[in-house]
Amino acid sequence: MGLQPTNQSDADHGIIEPLCAVFRRSLKDEGLKYTPERAQILDTIIAFDGLFEADQLLEELKGKGFRVSKATVYRTLKLLEDAGIIQRVLFDREQSHYQLAYGRTGNTLLIRVDTGEVETLELPELVVLRDKICKMRGLKAEGHRLQIFATKV
């Protein structure tokens, strides 16, 4: 099954093929195979805009006519997280949320614990600070993830 860009923006950014290759390589390193079910899960995640829940992913897959078990979805989410393709966002004790993370060199989220709203922040000053800290240690920053949890005062 060849994955195609889900929209022109994806095609312009070349998102799908690199993610597919990254996931294949990660699975191979673990002695696992890139199955059609895993390909469908990755393709569906790429089409999401922003945060999603595992149950939402499962419903979307079933809505597209794919037969995939809940266990397969959860195992694949863990594999995608281990590969650095998605990240888990925790702001609700009852449900984990996920988002596409691969290729984002500066990912900062402001999470409203009281409302569940999530906002992606562009903080160039944080990127400058991150790079300065790494440079002082003789390192080159590859990216960062910061989650700020907040409630209304």
C-alpha positions in Angstrom: 0.0 0.0 0.0 1.6 3.3 -1.1 0.8 6.3 1.0 -0.1 9.5 -0.8 -0.2 13.0 0.5 -3.6 13.7 2.0 -3.6 17.3 0.9 -1.5 19.8 -1.1 0.1 21.1 2.1 1.4 17.6 2.9 2.8 17.2 -0.6 4.5 20.6 -0.4 6.2 19.7 2.9 7.1 16.2 1.9 5.7 14.8 5.2 4.4 11.4 4.4 7.4 9.6 2.8 9.9 10.7 5.4 7.5 9.6 8.2 7.0 6.3 6.5 10.7 5.8 6.1 11.4 6.8 9.7 8.7 4.4 11.0 10.0 1.5 8.8 13.5 2.0 10.0 12.4 2.1 13.7 10.3 -1.1 13.3 13.2 -2.8 11.5 15.5 -1.9 14.4 13.0 -3.6 16.7 12.7 -6.7 14.5 9.2 -5.7 13.6 7.4 -5.4 10.2 5.7 -2.4 8.6 2.2 -4.0 8.2 -0.7 -2.7 6.3 -2.5 -1.9 9.6 0.5 0.1 10.8 0.6 2.0 7.5 -3.2 2.8 7.8 -2.7 4.0 11.3 0.2 6.3 10.3 -1.7 7.6 7.3 -4.7 8.4 9.4 -2.6 10.2 12.1 -0.9 12.3 9.4 -4.4 13.5 8.2 -5.4 14.7 11.7 -5.0 18.4 12.5 -3.7 18.8 16.0 -4.4 16.5 19.0 -6.2 13.2 18.8 -7.1 10.4 21.2 -6.6 6.7 20.6 -10.3 6.1 20.5 -10.8 8.9 18.0 -8.1 7.3 15.8 -9.8 3.9 16.1 -13.2 5.4 15.1 -11.6 7.2 12.1 -10.0 3.9 10.9 -13.2 2.0 11.3 -15.1 4.8 9.5 -12.8 4.4 6.6 -13.6 0.7 6.5 -10.3 -0.5 8.0 -10.4 -3.5 10.2 -8.0 -2.9 13.1 -8.2 -3.9 16.7 -8.0 -1.5 19.7 -4.9 -3.4 20.8 -3.2 -2.9 17.5 -3.9 0.9 17.6 -2.5 1.2 21.1 0.6 -0.9 20.3 1.2 1.1 17.1 0.8 4.4 19.0 3.6 3.2 21.4 5.8 2.3 18.5 5.2 5.7 16.8 6.0 7.4 20.1 9.2 5.4 20.5 10.2 6.4 16.9 9.7 10.1 17.7 6.9 10.4 15.2 4.2 11.3 17.6 4.2 12.6 21.2 1.9 11.9 24.0 0.3 15.0 25.5 -0.9 14.5 29.1 -3.4 17.1 30.4 -6.2 14.8 31.4 -5.8 12.0 33.9 -8.4 9.9 32.1 -7.2 10.0 28.5 -3.9 10.4 26.8 -3.8 12.7 23.7 -1.3 12.5 20.9 0.0 14.7 18.2 2.4 14.5 15.3 5.8 15.6 16.5 8.4 14.4 13.9 10.2 17.3 12.1 9.1 19.9 14.6 12.3 21.4 16.0 10.6 23.6 18.5 7.4 22.2 19.8 5.9 24.2 22.7 2.3 23.6 24.0 0.2 25.7 26.4 -2.3 23.3 27.9 -5.3 24.6 29.8 -5.9 22.0 32.4 -9.3 23.5 33.4 -10.7 23.6 29.8 -8.7 21.0 27.9 -7.7 23.7 25.3 -4.2 23.3 23.8 -2.4 26.0 22.0 0.8 25.6 20.0 3.2 28.5 20.8 5.9 29.9 18.5 8.6 31.1 20.9 11.7 32.1 19.0 13.3 33.4 22.2 13.1 29.8 23.6 14.8 28.4 20.6 17.6 31.0 21.0 18.0 30.0 24.7 17.9 26.2 23.8 20.6 26.7 21.2 22.7 28.8 23.6 22.5 26.1 26.3 23.5 23.4 23.9 26.4 25.5 22.4 27.8 26.2 25.9 28.0 22.4 26.3 29.5 21.7 22.9 26.2 20.3 21.5 23.9 21.1 18.6 20.2 21.2 19.5 18.0 18.8 17.4 14.8 20.2 18.8 12.7 20.5 21.9 9.3 19.7 23.4 7.9 21.8 26.2 4.4 21.5 27.7 3.1 24.3 29.9 0.2 23.3 32.1 -2.0 26.2 33.2 -5.4 27.2 34.7 -7.2 30.5 34.8 -6.3 32.6 37.9 
